[in-house]
């Protein structure tokens, strides 16, 4: 047997994990989404793991892994590496099971996630710029101290714990035809796929990755895990540069397809979850939602989308909302040249008002290489009703003889 022919986690292991999690993990709610149903042409449901204890599904796998350690192993403590959600899951699980936890987090990890991890009782150390680099430091710590490494996805117990989400999905939506799962290292989608395919092999399981950190497509094409040369995505929770052999085997054998979404799509999905579903979800947690919004016709309903986490820094949330508004065409930044004489700014604002735009900010630029002596450039930030209204607004300004430049 090669490292890429590892035995897959089975239904019995996931059911055993569920019994172990009784009274620890919540059975999270499933909410219908009319907004997505209209796009897909059938029912769409959101599996709200953002409402799980610690704000993500990670408590499931972390608790199962630590609970199955021997008393002697737990006495040595546990160590983990995480951008935040696995950190909190390990911290709480360790506290519930009476052992010490040390968590290595990337430098620049979101402050709320760091503070929450400490609040659950773990010692936090910072190492590296990515989860992969923090994981190297955690491994070295385990070797030095004897602490047990609780990997975020590379262990059968962790995958079995995450697979309990799949059991809940089938019970809450027995008629489901498609399950869409946000994916980083692959622990969650491996567990869900193992549960779903064991009970309903006809259900399509789709993994959704951030385009700037999509490690599975090149790995699947190569037939083995391939590390990414670099990563760039706002979805820090799924920014994992290489699948493990174990999760690679599960995705290769059980997941029907992998799709990718860029940061604009993630921003639009986060905005929809806030506005329409009234749910706070982090960028990594809306990857599945973004995938459905990006290509709704490719998902057979009823569709269940897993929202994997809701731990988002309020500062990042404000930036992502702004980015989402821009991506949705509801927030337009542009520069407009006008004659430098009294009344011209009022005229410009009058044209915008008649077009139904709400001006949020105005700034004059009186110097520039392309400006004539009798011109001034006005930088505008305008709220619109959507992409069509934004296009109409630009066309209206052009028809009124204004030179418009997006900014």
C-alpha positions as CSV (number, residue, x, y, z in Angstrom):
1,X,0.0,0.0,0.0
2,X,1.4,3.4,-1.0
3,X,0.8,6.6,1.0
4,X,-1.8,7.6,-1.6
5,X,-3.8,4.3,-1.1
6,X,-4.6,5.0,2.6
7,X,-7.8,3.4,3.9
8,X,-10.7,5.9,3.8
9,X,-12.6,6.8,6.9
10,X,-15.8,4.7,7.0
11,X,-19.3,5.2,8.1
12,X,-18.8,3.3,11.4
13,X,-16.0,5.6,12.4
14,X,-18.1,8.7,11.7
15,X,-21.1,7.3,13.6
16,X,-18.8,6.5,16.6
17,X,-17.5,10.1,16.4
18,X,-21.0,11.3,16.6
19,X,-21.6,9.4,19.8
20,X,-18.5,10.8,21.2
21,X,-19.6,14.4,20.3
22,X,-23.0,14.0,21.9
23,X,-23.4,16.9,24.3
24,X,-20.2,18.6,23.0
25,X,-20.9,19.8,19.4
26,X,-24.2,21.3,18.4
27,X,-26.5,19.9,15.8
28,X,-26.3,23.1,13.8
29,X,-29.4,24.5,12.0
30,X,-30.1,24.4,8.3
31,X,-31.7,27.5,6.8
32,X,-33.4,27.9,3.4
33,X,-32.2,30.5,1.0
34,X,-34.8,32.0,-1.3
35,X,-32.3,34.2,-3.0
36,X,-30.2,31.3,-4.1
37,X,-33.2,29.1,-4.8
38,X,-34.3,31.6,-7.4
39,X,-30.9,31.4,-9.1
40,X,-30.6,27.6,-9.0
41,X,-34.2,26.8,-9.8
42,X,-34.9,24.7,-6.8
43,X,-34.4,24.5,-3.0
44,X,-31.0,25.7,-1.5
45,X,-30.2,25.2,2.1
46,X,-27.4,26.6,4.3
47,X,-25.8,24.3,6.8
48,X,-24.9,26.8,9.5
49,X,-21.6,25.6,11.0
50,X,-20.8,29.3,11.6
51,X,-23.2,28.9,14.6
52,X,-21.3,25.9,16.0
53,X,-19.4,26.2,19.3
54,X,-16.2,28.2,18.8
55,X,-17.8,29.6,15.6
56,X,-16.8,26.8,13.2
57,X,-17.0,23.0,12.6
58,X,-13.5,22.5,13.9
59,X,-14.6,21.6,17.4
60,X,-15.9,18.3,16.0
61,X,-12.7,16.9,14.7
62,X,-10.5,18.4,17.4
63,X,-12.6,16.9,20.2
64,X,-12.7,13.4,18.7
65,X,-8.9,13.4,18.2
66,X,-8.1,14.6,21.7
67,X,-10.7,12.4,23.4
68,X,-9.1,9.3,21.8
69,X,-5.7,10.0,23.2
70,X,-4.6,8.0,26.2
71,X,-4.4,9.6,29.6
72,X,-0.6,9.5,29.3
73,X,-0.7,11.3,25.9
74,X,-3.1,14.0,27.2
75,X,-0.8,14.5,30.2
76,X,1.9,15.7,27.8
77,X,-0.4,18.3,26.4
78,X,-1.4,19.0,22.8
79,X,-0.1,21.4,20.1
80,X,-1.8,22.7,17.0
81,X,-1.3,25.1,14.1
82,X,-4.1,27.2,12.8
83,X,-5.2,30.6,11.4
84,X,-7.9,30.6,14.0
85,X,-10.8,28.2,13.7
86,X,-8.8,25.0,14.4
87,X,-7.0,26.9,17.1
88,X,-10.3,27.6,18.9
89,X,-11.5,24.1,18.4
90,X,-8.4,22.6,19.9
91,X,-8.3,25.1,22.8
92,X,-11.9,24.3,23.8
93,X,-11.6,20.6,23.3
94,X,-8.4,20.5,25.4
95,X,-10.1,22.5,28.1
96,X,-13.1,20.2,28.2
97,X,-10.8,17.1,28.3
98,X,-8.5,18.6,30.9
99,X,-5.2,18.9,29.1
100,X,-2.9,21.8,28.2
101,X,-2.9,23.2,24.6
102,X,-0.3,25.3,22.8
103,X,-1.4,26.7,19.4
104,X,1.0,28.2,16.8
105,X,-0.8,30.9,14.7
106,X,0.7,32.8,11.7
107,X,2.0,36.2,12.3
108,X,-0.9,38.6,11.5
109,X,-3.6,36.1,12.4
110,X,-6.9,37.9,13.0
111,X,-6.9,39.4,16.5
112,X,-10.4,38.2,17.5
113,X,-9.3,34.6,16.7
114,X,-6.1,35.0,18.7
115,X,-8.0,36.4,21.7
116,X,-10.7,33.8,21.5
117,X,-8.1,31.0,21.4
118,X,-6.5,32.4,24.6
119,X,-9.9,32.8,26.2
120,X,-10.5,29.1,25.8
121,X,-7.3,28.5,27.8
122,X,-4.6,27.8,25.1
123,X,-1.2,29.3,25.0
124,X,-0.7,31.1,21.7
125,X,2.6,31.4,19.9
126,X,3.1,33.1,16.5
127,X,5.2,31.6,13.8
128,X,5.5,32.1,10.0
129,X,3.2,33.9,7.6
130,X,1.0,30.9,6.7
131,X,-0.7,28.0,8.3
132,X,1.8,25.7,6.6
133,X,4.7,27.6,8.2
134,X,3.0,27.6,11.6
135,X,2.5,23.8,11.2
136,X,6.2,23.3,10.9
137,X,6.8,25.2,14.1
138,X,4.1,23.2,15.8
139,X,5.7,19.9,14.7
140,X,9.1,21.1,16.0
141,X,7.4,21.9,19.4
142,X,5.9,18.5,19.5
143,X,9.3,16.8,18.9
144,X,10.9,19.0,21.6
145,X,8.3,18.7,24.3
146,X,6.4,15.4,23.7
147,X,3.1,17.3,23.2
148,X,0.8,15.5,20.8
149,X,0.3,17.3,17.4
150,X,-3.4,17.8,16.6
151,X,-3.2,18.3,12.9
152,X,-6.1,20.4,11.4
153,X,-7.0,17.7,8.8
154,X,-4.4,14.9,8.5
155,X,-5.8,12.3,10.8
156,X,-8.7,9.8,10.6
157,X,-10.2,10.9,13.9
158,X,-10.3,14.5,12.7
159,X,-11.9,13.5,9.4
160,X,-14.4,11.3,11.3
161,X,-15.4,14.2,13.5
162,X,-15.9,16.5,10.6
163,X,-17.9,13.8,8.9
164,X,-20.7,14.2,11.5
165,X,-21.7,17.3,9.5
166,X,-22.5,15.0,6.6
167,X,-24.8,12.8,8.8
168,X,-26.7,15.8,10.0
169,X,-27.1,17.1,6.4
170,X,-28.7,13.8,5.3
171,X,-31.1,13.8,8.3
172,X,-32.1,17.5,7.9
173,X,-32.4,17.3,4.1
174,X,-33.1,13.7,3.0
175,X,-33.9,14.8,-0.5
176,X,-30.5,16.5,-1.1
177,X,-28.9,16.0,-4.5
178,X,-25.8,18.3,-4.1
179,X,-23.6,19.2,-1.2
180,X,-21.1,22.1,-1.6
181,X,-18.3,22.3,0.9
182,X,-15.7,25.0,1.4
183,X,-12.3,23.4,1.3
184,X,-8.7,24.2,2.4
185,X,-6.7,21.2,3.5
186,X,-9.7,19.0,2.9
187,X,-10.6,17.6,6.3
188,X,-14.2,18.8,6.2
189,X,-15.0,17.8,2.7
190,X,-13.3,14.4,3.2
191,X,-15.4,13.7,6.2
192,X,-18.7,14.9,4.7
193,X,-18.0,13.0,1.5
194,X,-17.2,9.8,3.4
195,X,-20.6,10.1,5.3
196,X,-22.7,11.1,2.3
197,X,-21.3,8.6,-0.2
198,X,-21.7,5.8,2.3
199,X,-25.4,6.5,2.7
200,X,-26.3,8.3,-0.5
201,X,-23.8,7.6,-3.3
202,X,-26.0,9.4,-5.8
203,X,-25.5,12.7,-4.1
204,X,-22.9,15.0,-5.7
205,X,-20.3,16.3,-3.4
206,X,-18.5,19.5,-4.6
207,X,-15.4,21.0,-3.0
208,X,-15.1,24.8,-3.3
209,X,-11.6,26.4,-3.0
210,X,-10.4,30.0,-3.0
211,X,-8.7,30.5,-6.4
212,X,-5.7,32.1,-4.8
213,X,-5.1,29.0,-2.6
214,X,-6.5,26.1,-4.6
215,X,-4.2,23.2,-3.9
216,X,-6.5,20.4,-5.0
217,X,-6.8,21.0,-8.8
218,X,-3.1,20.8,-9.5
219,X,-2.7,17.9,-7.1
220,X,-5.5,15.9,-8.6
221,X,-4.1,16.6,-12.1
222,X,-0.7,15.4,-11.0
223,X,-2.1,12.3,-9.2
224,X,-0.4,13.3,-5.9
225,X,-0.3,16.2,-3.5
226,X,1.5,19.2,-5.0
227,X,2.5,22.2,-2.9
228,X,1.5,25.6,-4.2
229,X,4.4,28.0,-4.9
230,X,2.4,30.9,-3.3
231,X,-1.0,31.8,-2.0
232,X,-3.0,35.0,-2.1
233,X,-6.6,35.1,-0.8
234,X,-8.7,36.9,1.8
235,X,-10.0,33.5,2.9
236,X,-7.2,32.8,5.5
237,X,-9.1,29.9,6.9
238,X,-8.8,27.8,3.7
239,X,-5.3,29.1,2.7
240,X,-3.6,25.7,2.8
241,X,-0.7,25.2,0.4
242,X,-0.8,21.4,0.1
243,X,-3.4,18.6,0.8
244,X,-2.2,15.7,3.0
245,X,-2.0,12.2,1.5
246,X,-5.0,11.3,3.5
247,X,-7.3,14.1,2.4
248,X,-6.0,13.8,-1.1
249,X,-7.1,10.2,-1.2
250,X,-10.6,11.1,0.1
251,X,-11.1,13.9,-2.4
252,X,-9.8,11.9,-5.3
253,X,-12.0,8.9,-4.5
254,X,-15.2,10.5,-3.0
255,X,-15.5,14.1,-4.2
256,X,-17.2,14.6,-7.5
257,X,-15.5,17.9,-8.5
258,X,-13.6,20.8,-7.3
259,X,-14.4,24.4,-8.2
260,X,-12.6,27.6,-7.4
261,X,-13.9,31.2,-6.6
262,X,-11.9,34.4,-6.5
263,X,-12.0,37.1,-3.9
264,X,-14.7,39.1,-5.7
265,X,-17.0,36.1,-5.6
266,X,-16.2,35.5,-1.9
267,X,-17.0,39.2,-1.2
268,X,-20.4,39.0,-3.0
269,X,-21.2,35.8,-1.1
270,X,-20.4,37.3,2.2
271,X,-22.5,40.3,1.4
272,X,-25.5,38.0,0.5
273,X,-25.1,36.0,3.7
274,X,-25.3,39.2,5.7
275,X,-28.1,40.9,3.7
276,X,-30.3,38.1,2.8
277,X,-29.6,35.2,5.2
278,X,-28.8,37.5,8.2
279,X,-25.7,35.4,9.0
280,X,-22.2,36.5,9.8
281,X,-19.8,34.2,7.9
282,X,-16.0,34.6,7.3
283,X,-14.6,34.6,3.8
284,X,-13.4,31.0,4.0
285,X,-16.8,30.0,5.2
286,X,-18.7,31.3,2.1
287,X,-16.6,29.6,-0.5
288,X,-19.4,27.1,-1.2
289,X,-21.9,29.9,-1.3
290,X,-19.7,31.8,-3.8
291,X,-19.4,28.8,-6.0
292,X,-23.2,28.4,-6.3
293,X,-23.7,32.1,-6.9
294,X,-21.0,32.0,-9.6
295,X,-22.5,29.2,-11.6
296,X,-26.0,28.3,-10.2
297,X,-27.0,26.2,-13.2
298,X,-24.3,23.6,-12.5
299,X,-25.7,22.6,-9.1
300,X,-28.7,20.2,-9.1
301,X,-31.3,21.1,-6.4
302,X,-32.0,20.5,-3.6
303,X,-28.5,21.9,-2.8
304,X,-27.0,22.1,0.7
305,X,-24.2,24.6,1.1
306,X,-22.0,24.3,4.2
307,X,-21.1,27.6,5.9
308,X,-18.1,26.4,7.7
309,X,-17.2,29.4,10.0
310,X,-18.2,32.8,11.3
311,X,-15.1,34.0,13.0
312,X,-14.3,37.3,11.2
313,X,-12.3,40.3,12.3
314,X,-14.7,43.3,12.4
315,X,-12.1,45.4,10.5
316,X,-11.9,42.8,7.8
317,X,-15.6,42.5,7.7
318,X,-15.9,46.3,6.9
319,X,-13.3,45.9,4.1
320,X,-15.0,42.9,2.7
321,X,-18.4,44.5,2.7
322,X,-17.0,47.4,0.8
323,X,-15.3,45.1,-1.6
324,X,-18.5,43.1,-2.0
325,X,-20.5,46.3,-2.7
326,X,-17.9,47.2,-5.4
327,X,-18.0,43.7,-6.9
328,X,-21.8,43.8,-7.0
329,X,-21.7,47.2,-8.7
330,X,-23.4,48.9,-5.8
331,X,-20.5,51.1,-4.9
332,X,-18.8,53.0,-7.7
333,X,-15.6,54.9,-7.5
334,X,-14.7,57.2,-10.4
335,X,-13.0,60.4,-11.5
336,X,-14.8,63.0,-13.6
337,X,-13.2,66.0,-15.3
338,X,-15.2,69.3,-15.1
339,X,-14.5,72.9,-16.1
340,X,-12.8,74.9,-13.3
341,X,-15.5,77.5,-12.9
342,X,-18.4,78.3,-10.5
343,X,-21.5,76.1,-10.7
344,X,-19.9,73.2,-12.5
345,X,-19.6,70.9,-9.5
346,X,-23.3,71.7,-8.7
347,X,-24.2,70.7,-12.3
348,X,-22.3,67.4,-12.0
349,X,-24.0,66.6,-8.7
350,X,-27.4,67.5,-10.3
351,X,-26.8,65.0,-13.1
352,X,-26.0,62.3,-10.5
353,X,-29.0,63.1,-8.4
354,X,-31.3,62.9,-11.5
355,X,-29.8,59.5,-12.3
356,X,-30.7,58.3,-8.8
357,X,-27.2,58.0,-7.4
358,X,-26.3,58.7,-3.8
359,X,-22.9,60.6,-3.6
360,X,-20.9,59.4,-0.5
361,X,-17.7,61.3,-1.0
362,X,-16.3,64.1,-3.2
363,X,-12.7,65.3,-3.6
364,X,-11.1,67.9,-5.9
365,X,-7.8,67.3,-7.7
366,X,-6.6,70.6,-9.3
367,X,-3.3,69.3,-10.6
368,X,-2.4,66.4,-12.8
369,X,-0.4,65.6,-15.9
370,X,-3.5,65.1,-18.1
371,X,-5.5,68.1,-16.7
372,X,-5.7,71.4,-18.6
373,X,-5.3,74.7,-16.8
374,X,-9.1,75.3,-16.9
375,X,-10.0,71.8,-15.7
376,X,-10.4,70.1,-12.3
377,X,-10.8,66.4,-11.6
378,X,-13.5,65.3,-9.1
379,X,-13.0,62.0,-7.4
380,X,-16.4,60.5,-6.5
381,X,-17.6,57.6,-4.4
382,X,-21.2,56.9,-5.3
383,X,-23.8,54.4,-4.0
384,X,-25.9,52.7,-6.8
385,X,-28.7,50.2,-7.0
386,X,-26.6,47.6,-8.6
387,X,-24.4,46.8,-11.6
388,X,-27.0,47.8,-14.2
389,X,-27.6,51.1,-12.5
390,X,-23.8,51.7,-12.3
391,X,-23.4,51.2,-16.0
392,X,-26.4,53.5,-16.7
393,X,-24.8,56.1,-14.4
394,X,-21.5,56.1,-16.3
395,X,-23.4,56.2,-19.7
396,X,-25.5,59.2,-18.4
397,X,-22.4,61.1,-17.5
398,X,-20.7,60.4,-20.8
399,X,-23.9,61.6,-22.6
400,X,-23.7,64.8,-20.6
401,X,-20.1,65.3,-22.1
402,X,-18.2,64.3,-18.9
403,X,-14.9,62.4,-19.2
404,X,-15.3,59.5,-16.7
405,X,-12.5,57.3,-15.5
406,X,-13.1,54.4,-13.1
407,X,-10.9,54.6,-10.0
